[in-house]
Amino acid sequence: MAKKTPVIIHEFGILSDKNQKRVSVEEEKQLSHEAFQNLWNFILENRDGQDADEVMSVHSRGGRHYIKTGRYVGTVQTKDGQIIEILPKIYKSGDKTESDEKLCRRVFLRMLYSFQHSEAKSFQEASLNTVENFPILEVYISRYLSEVEQLLTSGIKKNYTIIEENQRFLKGKLLISKQISKNCVDKTKFAVRYSKYIENIPQNRIIVSTLQKLSKITQNSVNAARRYNLQSFFSDIPASANINSDLQLSIRSNRLFASYQNLMQWSSQFLLNKGFTTFSGNHVNQSLLFSAEKLFESFIAHLFKKYANQYVVSSQHSKYFLVDKYGDTSHGKFRLRPDIVIESKDTGNFADYETIILDTKWKNIDSSAPDKNYLIDIKDMYQLYAYGQKYHLGDSYFLDVIPKLVLIYPYTEKFQAELKPFMYEEIKAKYGLKLMVYPFNLADEGMHGDGYKRQIGEIMLLASNLERALLPDKKKEIQVFENESEILNEDYKINSDDKYMLIGYYRTEAHLNWILQNKLYNVRLGERHGALKGIDLQITPSRLVLYTNGKNEEPAGIHVFTVNQSEVLVADKQKMESLGYPAGNSGIGDAYKLFSLEMEIKDHKKLDIRKLKQQSGRSEKSFKPLFVKY
């Protein structure tokens, strides 16, 4: 097959026939008549497939046919050997220059390297600069050959295969019926079935078939030579007689064949003419097409896992449902899957990054169009709001930690800086969900990915400081208050939105049992040591955290409750006695404030009681009730 120069185009570009005049002033590349017809027929062949219009679509204008590329990127090789590369739009400027094509290919290969569905672990980032002018299809072939070479280094597998033969010696199991029908005259032969440990297994046959297929696809002399050498190592193994059957057997194989996993996935793409789509056909040698949106999503998740590794970073988090319960069942419906969820590893303190929920969108927005909502799709706003509500009511519930919400779009000329934060509930300015919209510049690689690292750091910092962006004079940390003058200033006056938790101490197991039995927690009033005074008398907490002293006087035995804020009692000594309060050596005081407890929260984050005391300026040996505003 004669080598042809690859045709390179970007998303939403136009491909036309060289035998016709150009059809557009936009980005347009022309193909030979044969290549154009092959590609045109390939699209028609798959036009009823899932997301077909998102890949490529056929059009006519003024009697001239043309093809428009869609939201899928990658490479297609037509039957006549023409390679077409479709690259994501990643520009430093609006000019479509040669350097931009190199940049787009390099960034595309970075994204492909991190793509979780391609398992491209053998394709090292260090090699990116050496292959930026190498056709993407050849890069993918090279990756496949490297994986085969790695398999040969570790040794190809064998397996037991059932063999039935008519031979001159008895081995294995004698097949009585076949013995009677075949050997009733020749008594020197035996119809037998036995197991043989051989290399002729489905996995190896699939590799042989793929290597034979690659001989018809590759146009690179280095890849061709490597493929030929590898073929010699499998000379005793035949190609697959039934590719679909062998692929099914290979995919279902056990963990002993884990070293074949990537090879079988890639082989299926080459042998079935499929990329990461449902597309195949008789008019192309190979198609390797990827959703640009999925690549972007996977790449951003990869960067967060790499550069925010001091936090727990989860991609495609699937812990919650939009509907918790359906009908009489306890099963949820409509599972939520945020692209990225980031949580603090250190649950012993109130980190800046309790929970950040990020979603990536491969769409162009316009920061100069506020009247058009910056071209942000309202469905994306709904989606992030649903995430925020569900994660707010999840594991963080008892602290009422509001998740930080972030939407990440690609950097463009019309979107170069983050937008002002969106506040979902203005009436709850201090506690409502807020959303940051950030442009991620894929062209800003920097040296060894430092540009990406800096951007990840910026997102983390901006997400943690959403409150400061909205209210620059407010403090963002959880505040601990000790005196009336501090709590009553303009910044921290009590209002209906303020929320507190009470850190309370229980002396003995008898005291704890009394609290659990009566669903009450008592705090002294009056002048005695540890009694509530001043502004503390006005506070009704929404949460109660109980602790006692453990070994080495470390806080231990922590219990967390919600508090019914509409039921607060004051009890005298007689009332406390009637409730059976275990006073111990200190006796029953003259008056107590009683908080009514609701449910106990079992699944809560760890609290560092000692740190809270330190923040308040208290001694670690102080057991006075402590209110924390949050």
RAZIPE-V866640 format. One record per pair of residues at least 24 apart in sequence whose C-alpha atoms are under 7 Angstrom apart, sorted by the first residue. I is the first residue (numbers start at 0). J is the second residue. D is the distance in Angstrom with one decimal. If there is no record, write none. Layout:
BEGIN
<<I;J;D> <I;J;D>>
END
This chain:
BEGIN
<<0;80;6.7> <2;218;5.9> <3;80;7.0> <3;81;6.0> <5;81;6.6> <5;82;4.8> <5;83;5.7> <5;84;6.9> <6;82;6.3> <6;83;4.8> <6;84;6.1> <7;83;6.0> <7;84;4.8> <7;85;6.2> <8;84;6.2> <8;85;5.1> <8;86;6.2> <9;85;5.0> <9;86;4.6> <9;87;5.7> <9;88;6.0> <10;68;5.6> <10;69;5.6> <10;70;6.1> <10;72;6.9> <10;85;6.4> <10;86;6.3> <10;87;5.7> <10;88;6.3> <11;67;6.0> <11;68;4.7> <11;69;5.0> <12;67;5.7> <12;68;5.4> <13;65;6.7> <13;66;5.7> <13;67;4.6> <13;68;6.4> <14;65;5.8> <14;66;5.0> <14;67;6.3> <15;64;6.9> <15;65;4.7> <15;66;6.3> <19;63;6.9> <34;77;6.2> <34;79;6.3> <34;81;6.3> <37;77;6.1> <37;78;6.8> <37;282;5.1> <37;283;6.9> <38;77;6.5> <38;282;6.8> <40;282;6.7> <41;280;5.9> <41;282;5.5> <41;283;6.9> <44;280;6.7> <45;278;6.2> <48;277;6.9> <70;290;6.2> <70;291;5.8> <71;288;6.0> <71;289;5.2> <71;290;4.5> <71;291;5.4> <72;288;5.5> <72;289;5.3> <72;290;6.4> <72;291;6.0> <73;287;5.6> <73;288;4.5> <73;289;6.0> <74;135;6.5> <74;136;6.2> <74;286;5.9> <74;287;5.3> <74;288;6.1> <75;285;5.8> <75;286;4.3> <75;287;6.3> <76;283;5.7> <76;284;5.5> <76;285;5.3> <76;286;6.4> <77;282;6.1> <77;283;4.0> <77;284;5.5> <78;282;5.5> <78;283;4.7> <78;284;5.3> <87;291;6.8> <89;441;6.7> <89;442;6.4> <90;442;6.6> <91;442;6.3> <101;131;6.3> <104;131;6.2> <105;131;5.5> <110;294;5.9> <110;295;6.9> <110;298;5.3> <111;294;6.8> <113;297;6.7> <113;298;5.7> <113;301;6.2> <114;294;6.0> <114;297;5.5> <114;298;6.5> <115;297;6.5> <118;261;6.7> <121;146;6.9> <137;217;6.6> <141;222;6.3> <143;262;7.0> <144;226;6.8> <146;262;6.9> <150;258;7.0> <156;198;6.5> <157;196;6.2> <157;197;5.2> <157;198;4.5> <157;200;6.9> <158;196;5.2> <158;197;5.8> <158;198;6.7> <158;200;6.6> <159;194;5.7> <159;195;5.1> <159;196;4.4> <159;197;6.4> <160;194;5.4> <160;195;5.4> <160;196;6.5> <161;192;6.9> <161;193;5.8> <161;194;4.7> <161;195;6.6> <162;192;5.6> <162;193;5.5> <162;194;6.1> <163;191;5.7> <163;192;4.4> <163;193;6.7> <164;190;5.9> <164;191;5.6> <164;192;6.6> <165;189;5.4> <165;190;4.4> <165;191;6.3> <166;190;6.6> <199;236;5.5> <201;245;4.9> <201;248;6.7> <201;249;6.1> <202;249;5.4> <204;236;6.5> <204;237;6.1> <204;238;4.9> <204;239;4.9> <205;238;6.8> <205;239;5.9> <205;242;7.0> <205;245;6.9> <206;266;6.9> <207;233;6.8> <207;238;5.3> <208;238;4.9> <208;239;6.1> <209;266;5.9> <209;269;6.7> <209;270;6.2> <212;270;7.0> <216;284;6.7> <292;360;6.7> <292;361;5.0> <295;361;6.8> <296;338;6.9> <296;359;5.6> <300;339;6.3> <303;455;6.5> <306;452;5.8> <306;455;6.8> <310;341;6.5> <310;342;5.8> <310;343;5.0> <310;344;5.3> <311;341;5.6> <311;342;5.1> <311;343;6.2> <311;344;5.9> <312;339;6.9> <312;340;5.9> <312;341;4.6> <312;342;6.7> <313;339;5.6> <313;340;5.2> <313;341;6.4> <314;338;5.4> <314;339;4.5> <314;340;6.5> <315;339;6.1> <316;340;6.4> <346;604;6.1> <346;605;5.6> <347;605;5.2> <347;606;5.3> <347;607;5.2> <348;606;6.5> <348;607;5.9> <351;463;5.4> <352;463;5.9> <354;402;5.0> <354;403;6.2> <355;402;5.6> <355;403;4.5> <355;404;5.9> <356;402;6.8> <356;403;6.1> <356;404;5.0> <356;405;6.2> <357;404;6.0> <357;405;4.7> <357;406;5.8> <358;405;6.5> <358;406;5.1> <358;407;6.2> <359;406;5.9> <359;407;4.7> <359;408;6.1> <360;407;6.2> <360;408;5.2> <361;408;6.0> <361;409;6.4> <362;408;6.3> <362;409;7.0> <363;409;6.8> <364;414;6.4> <365;413;4.9> <365;414;5.5> <366;413;6.1> <366;414;5.3> <367;413;7.0> <387;432;6.7> <394;602;6.5> <394;603;6.0> <395;603;6.7> <395;604;6.9> <397;542;6.9> <397;603;6.7> <401;430;6.7> <401;432;6.5> <403;433;6.6> <403;434;6.9> <403;462;6.0> <404;433;6.3> <404;434;4.7> <404;435;6.3> <405;434;5.5> <405;435;4.7> <405;436;5.8> <406;435;6.2> <406;436;4.8> <406;437;6.3> <407;436;5.9> <407;437;5.0> <407;438;5.9> <407;439;6.5> <408;437;6.3> <408;438;5.1> <408;439;6.2> <409;438;5.3> <409;439;5.0> <409;440;6.2> <410;438;4.6> <410;439;5.1> <410;440;4.7> <414;438;6.4> <420;465;7.0> <427;496;6.9> <477;628;6.4> <477;629;5.2> <478;627;6.4> <478;628;5.5> <478;629;6.7> <479;614;6.7> <479;615;5.5> <479;626;6.8> <479;627;4.9> <479;628;6.1> <480;615;6.7> <480;626;6.9> <480;627;6.8> <481;615;6.8> <483;533;6.5> <483;534;5.3> <498;540;6.7> <498;541;6.5> <498;628;5.8> <498;629;5.8> <499;540;4.7> <499;541;6.0> <499;542;6.9> <499;626;6.3> <499;627;5.3> <499;628;4.4> <499;629;5.9> <500;540;4.9> <500;541;5.8> <500;542;4.5> <500;543;5.6> <500;626;5.8> <500;627;5.3> <500;628;6.7> <501;540;5.9> <501;542;6.3> <501;543;4.9> <501;544;6.1> <501;624;6.8> <501;625;5.7> <501;626;4.7> <501;627;6.4> <502;543;6.2> <502;544;4.8> <502;545;6.1> <502;624;5.9> <502;625;5.0> <502;626;6.3> <503;544;6.0> <503;545;4.9> <503;546;6.5> <503;624;5.1> <503;625;6.7> <504;545;5.6> <504;546;5.2> <504;547;5.7> <504;622;6.1> <505;545;6.7> <505;546;6.2> <505;547;5.5> <506;547;6.3> <509;581;6.8> <510;581;6.2> <513;580;6.8> <518;595;6.0> <518;596;5.0> <519;593;6.1> <519;594;5.6> <519;595;4.9> <519;596;5.6> <520;593;5.5> <520;594;5.2> <520;595;6.8> <521;591;5.9> <521;592;5.7> <521;593;4.6> <521;594;6.6> <522;591;5.4> <522;592;5.2> <522;593;6.5> <523;590;6.3> <523;591;4.5> <523;592;6.4> <524;590;5.4> <524;591;5.2> <524;592;6.6> <525;590;7.0> <529;623;4.7> <539;564;6.2> <540;564;7.0> <554;608;6.5> <559;599;5.8> <559;600;5.4> <560;596;6.4> <560;597;6.5> <560;598;5.7> <560;599;4.3> <560;600;5.6> <561;596;6.1> <561;597;5.3> <561;598;5.8> <561;599;6.6> <562;594;6.9> <562;595;5.9> <562;596;4.7> <562;597;5.6> <563;595;5.5> <563;596;6.0> <563;597;6.2> <566;594;7.0> <566;595;5.9> <567;593;5.9> <567;594;5.2> <567;595;6.3> <568;592;5.8> <568;593;5.0> <568;594;6.7> <569;593;6.0>>
END
